[in-house]
């Protein structure tokens, strides 16, 4: 076997692990329809139409899952949901 073939074979063997080392997205970050699980901040911002940092019952009505669980999630019975109330695990 000539030198060039040996070098090429060695390079292929040494580079193979690099080709398989890839980052895959974490499967746990997929959105969930369960409102009691952590809501991504982008979704919270979309639902918080007036930007006051809370989701009122009328703002929650655009998400049927959240609207159905609104009273259960509203721990302080303020009539609005804070980010903390939404992300608390029940």
C-alpha positions in Angstrom: 0.0 0.0 0.0 1.5 3.3 -0.9 1.9 6.2 1.5 -0.9 8.4 0.0 -3.4 5.6 0.6 -2.2 5.1 4.2 -2.5 8.8 4.9 -6.0 8.9 3.4 -7.1 5.9 5.4 -5.7 7.3 8.6 -7.4 10.7 8.0 -10.7 9.0 7.4 -10.5 7.0 10.6 -9.5 10.1 12.6 -12.3 12.2 11.2 -15.1 9.7 11.5 -16.0 10.5 15.2 -16.2 14.2 14.3 -18.8 13.5 11.6 -21.0 11.7 14.1 -20.7 14.3 16.9 -23.9 16.4 16.4 -26.1 18.4 18.8 -29.6 17.3 18.7 -32.4 19.5 20.2 -33.6 18.5 23.7 -36.8 16.6 23.3 -38.0 17.9 26.6 -38.4 21.5 25.3 -41.3 20.7 23.0 -44.4 22.7 23.7 -47.1 20.9 25.7 -50.8 21.4 25.7 -50.9 21.0 29.5 -51.1 24.6 30.9 -49.8 23.5 34.3 -46.4 22.7 32.8 -43.9 25.5 32.0 -45.2 27.8 29.4 -42.5 29.2 27.1 -42.1 32.9 27.6 -42.9 33.7 24.0 -46.3 32.1 24.5 -46.9 34.0 27.7 -46.0 37.2 25.9 -48.5 36.4 23.1 -51.3 35.8 25.6 -50.5 38.9 27.7 -52.1 41.2 25.1 -51.9 44.4 27.2 -48.3 43.7 28.4 -49.0 44.0 32.1 -47.1 40.9 33.0 -50.3 38.9 33.8 -52.8 37.0 31.8 -56.4 37.9 32.6 -59.3 35.6 32.1 -60.3 37.3 28.9 -56.7 37.1 27.6 -56.6 33.4 28.5 -59.9 32.7 26.6 -57.9 32.5 23.3 -56.2 29.3 24.5 -58.9 26.7 25.3 -56.6 24.6 27.4 -55.5 27.5 29.6 -59.0 28.9 29.9 -60.3 25.5 31.1 -57.6 25.5 33.9 -57.6 29.2 34.6 -59.4 29.0 38.0 -57.3 26.1 39.2 -54.0 27.9 38.2 -55.1 31.3 39.7 -53.6 30.4 43.1 -54.1 33.8 44.7 -57.6 34.3 43.2 -56.6 37.6 41.7 -58.4 37.1 38.5 -55.2 37.0 36.5 -52.3 34.5 36.1 -48.7 35.5 36.7 -45.8 33.7 35.0 -45.2 32.0 38.4 -48.7 30.6 38.7 -48.6 29.2 35.2 -45.2 27.5 35.6 -46.0 25.9 39.0 -46.3 22.2 38.8 -49.6 20.9 40.2 
